[in-house]
């Protein structure tokens, strides 16, 4: 098949959503399909809407996959699609926390876009349910869980148990872009509520997605007096990132919303209990009090209590760590998911 894959910016962007996109592109090419990556420039939402005056879909394809993130640019182009168009939906912009009037606007634009495509790839049951509530569920769809096995086999149980018993401050890791939705401010405020020797935190993630917010988080850390407990590592990938995850004892990403949360399962592959929030798909991955904790978005006090519990009760930490490992091992492999996606796309073309 001649396929297109439409995104904003670079396919090499370091984020869970773009990692999914990269792996899907690699899998489709490895299956023998010709695939063209079509990139529109990152700009603000109003500028993206203006793309509708100029952008048109390429003509020489059999099928086009669109990252739903691009929805404001594609309303006009999709009206004249000469082949099936599939939307890969990580999560809806209108699902994120922001003033109600803004989400009302985004919801109307997204609804129009979602009705313009022929089929869907969803990364989670939560995302599929959100779209069904917005436009119904009459279009063909595949629930295609993201790749979470990029680091290979899970960490051995004996190493996970040994690590959980190591004394000293609890070693935490935050992994994600430094953008408001990821909840780093909630985590820093929780750290400030704890006695100094309770926990240490490594913050790993790109600083360029929202430079103003990244700078604000560094300033907040200094203002809260956390310099000796918190380390901003910047972006890490592959082995450097794996090394940090092997040494950590828990993963904390208290996002206000996650469409799936690849990061939680990746951490569980290293036996890391995960702490996320109740909005979005995090509860699909995190079984509260079994593989980690689910808190309300923005609840720094509750988050501090969970961290203190893990630091003080190493037997409980060990139990959650082993449960997290088992949850990771139960997740379908990316090879299985990619095979289902290939079959689904072939069916749409034929």
Buried (B, 14 or more C-beta within 10 A) or exposed (E): BBBBBBBBEEBEBBBBBBBBBBBBBBBBEEBEBEBBBBEBEBBEEEEBBEBBEEBEBBEEBBBBBBBBBBBBBBBBBBEEBEBBBBBBBBBBBBBBBEEEEEBEEBBEBBBBBBEBBBBBBBBBEBBBEBBBEBBEEEBEBBBBBBBBBBBEEBBEBEEBBEBBEEEEBBBBBBBBBBBBBBBBBBBBBBBBBBEEEBBBBBBBBBBEBBEEBBEBBBEBBEEBEBEEBBBBBEBBEEEEBBEBBBEBBBBBBBBBBBBBBBBBBBBBBBBBBBBBBEBBBBBBBBBBBBBBBBBEBBBBEBBBBBBBBBBEEBEBBBBBBBBBBBBBEEBEEBEEBBEBBBEBBBEBEE
